[in-house]
Amino acid sequence: HEQKDTAKALAIRQQAQQLLADIPYRFTAELGAPAEIILQIAQAHSVDEIIIGKGSNPHPGQNQLGSVAHAVLEASWQPVIAVANRKIERSAK
């Protein structure tokens, strides 16, 4: 299961590198409770805001957040922006 998580983290990192090619960012992959890790990293790096995917929704068509996005939104002192989970592709300039 850990190997699958590592492969998933690498795939996410590659997508982030493509999408953020001209934007300064820091990519971090950690194992643990996702909401807690996100909040710890945000605090450690004094981020201005957290942008997070809305997450899985058991009821498509409703505007509900997944459990991780909800936990981050409830516990964060920084502004949180929840975005729809869609495949994002960077257009060529």
C-alpha positions in Angstrom: 0.0 0.0 0.0 2.9 2.3 0.7 4.3 1.8 -2.8 0.9 2.8 -4.3 1.0 6.0 -2.1 4.5 6.8 -3.3 3.5 6.3 -6.9 0.5 8.5 -6.4 2.6 11.3 -4.7 5.0 11.2 -7.7 2.2 11.5 -10.2 0.8 14.5 -8.3 4.2 16.1 -8.1 4.7 15.8 -11.9 1.2 17.3 -12.6 2.0 20.2 -10.2 5.3 20.8 -11.9 3.6 21.1 -15.2 0.8 23.3 -13.9 3.0 25.6 -11.9 6.0 25.9 -14.2 6.2 29.7 -13.9 4.8 30.1 -10.4 7.0 29.9 -7.3 5.8 27.0 -5.1 7.0 24.3 -2.8 5.9 20.7 -3.2 5.7 18.5 -0.1 4.6 14.9 0.2 3.9 13.5 3.7 2.3 10.4 5.1 -0.3 10.8 7.8 -3.7 12.3 8.5 -4.2 14.6 5.5 -6.0 17.5 7.2 -3.5 17.5 10.1 -0.5 17.4 7.7 -1.9 20.2 5.5 -2.5 22.4 8.6 1.0 21.7 10.1 2.7 22.5 6.8 0.6 25.7 6.3 1.6 26.8 9.8 5.3 25.9 9.5 5.6 27.9 6.3 3.3 30.8 7.3 1.2 30.5 4.2 -1.1 33.3 3.2 -3.9 30.9 2.1 -4.7 27.2 1.5 -6.1 26.1 -1.8 -7.6 22.6 -1.6 -9.7 20.3 -3.8 -13.3 19.9 -2.6 -12.7 16.2 -2.3 -14.9 13.2 -2.8 -18.6 13.8 -2.5 -20.9 10.8 -1.9 -23.8 12.8 -3.4 -22.9 14.2 -6.8 -24.7 17.4 -7.7 -24.6 18.7 -4.2 -22.2 21.4 -3.1 -20.6 19.4 -0.3 -17.0 19.1 0.8 -15.1 15.9 1.3 -13.9 15.1 4.8 -10.3 16.4 4.4 -11.4 19.7 2.8 -14.1 20.1 5.5 -11.6 19.4 8.3 -9.1 21.9 6.9 -11.7 24.6 6.4 -13.0 24.1 10.0 -9.6 24.2 11.7 -7.5 26.6 9.6 -6.7 30.1 10.7 -5.6 31.0 7.2 -8.2 31.6 4.4 -9.1 28.4 2.6 -10.2 28.2 -1.0 -11.9 24.9 -2.0 -11.9 24.2 -5.7 -13.8 21.6 -7.7 -11.8 18.5 -8.4 -11.4 18.4 -12.2 -8.4 17.5 -14.3 -6.6 20.8 -14.9 -4.6 21.2 -17.9 -2.3 24.2 -18.5 -2.8 25.8 -21.9 0.2 26.5 -24.1 1.3 30.1 -24.1 
